[in-house]
Amino acid sequence: MLKPILLVEDNPHDLDLALVALERSRLANEVIVLRDGAEALDYLCQTAQWSNRPPGNPAVILLDLKMPKVDGLEVLQTIRATESLKRIPVVMLTTSREERDLLRSYELGVNAYVVKPVEFREFVDAIADLGVFWAVVNEPPPGSTRARRDGFDTFASAD
């Protein structure tokens, strides 16, 4: 079974663009969309409405920084402090160019920090490249295996 890509984004416009970009990259991985940090933590910890989801972690988390309820930095901090989650690659997707956000993200262990391009084509290209890199090119941590499907390398859980 392929590991999903977890997309945590509260802005409907950015969400639509990210989904278009991931679709164009032709990844076989399912994309799970969550609208805020609290829902992301529920998904990852298998609580609330996500208590019955299939076990396993996503291939990558594309995480917005500025979100309602629980922001991206708090989600990242919880992920890195939780043994079963701490090895999941996390990419911060944000409009923030503030140095303190960048520094704090890396202090908390983010794998990449990407400022969302304003121009449509650049945004779509950036998201597509991220999806391909983390779901195809990146070597996953132990416990994941590489699988071949639809002409693309993808990752499946060895769990």
C-alpha positions, -999 to 999 in steps of 0.1 A, spaced: 0 0 0 14 34 -10 19 60 17 -2 91 13 10 126 10 -5 147 39 -14 183 27 -23 206 56 -35 239 42 -63 263 53 -62 287 23 -87 274 -3 -68 291 -32 -34 276 -22 -51 242 -16 -66 241 -51 -33 251 -67 -14 224 -46 -39 197 -56 -36 207 -93 2 206 -90 3 172 -73 -22 158 -99 0 170 -127 30 153 -112 11 120 -118 21 105 -84 1 74 -74 1 84 -38 -32 95 -23 -33 131 -11 -50 135 23 -62 171 28 -65 186 62 -76 222 69 -59 231 102 -32 220 126 -56 204 151 -70 182 124 -35 173 113 -26 162 148 -58 142 151 -49 124 118 -13 117 128 -23 105 163 -53 86 151 -78 105 173 -112 121 169 -126 116 134 -94 98 124 -94 71 151 -103 44 126 -80 54 97 -56 28 84 -24 26 105 9 41 92 25 74 86 24 96 54 53 97 30 56 134 36 37 162 53 33 195 33 25 218 62 13 254 61 28 276 87 0 301 95 -32 281 103 -61 284 127 -65 264 159 -29 250 159 -2 266 138 24 247 117 52 253 142 31 237 170 23 207 147 60 203 138 70 205 174 45 177 183 56 156 154 93 158 163 85 151 200 65 119 192 85 88 187 62 72 162 60 104 141 94 120 144 109 105 112 82 117 89 96 142 64 79 176 69 80 204 44 69 238 56 49 256 29 43 292 38 40 328 25 62 339 54 97 352 46 102 362 83 136 350 95 122 340 129 97 316 112 125 301 91 149 297 121 122 283 143 111 258 117 147 245 113 152 245 151 122 222 154 135 199 127 117 207 95 132 190 64 125 219 40 111 254 42 95 266 10 80 300 5 49 298 -17 55 316 -50 29 342 -58 29 335 -96 6 306 -106 31 287 -128 59 289 -102 36 277 -74 24 247 -94 60 238 -104 72 241 -68 45 219 -54 49 193 -82 86 192 -76 81 187 -39 57 159 -44 80 141 -68 111 146 -46 95 134 -14 74 106 -28 98 93 -55 134 106 -52 139 108 -15 151 76 2 126 69 30 135 60 65 139 24 76 105 7 77 94 19 43 100 1 10 102 14 -25 75 1 -48 71 4 -86 37 15 -99 24 34 -129 59 39 -142 70 58 -111 89 48 -80 67 53 -49 69 42 -13 49 16 5 49 9 41 67 -22 52 45 -23 84 
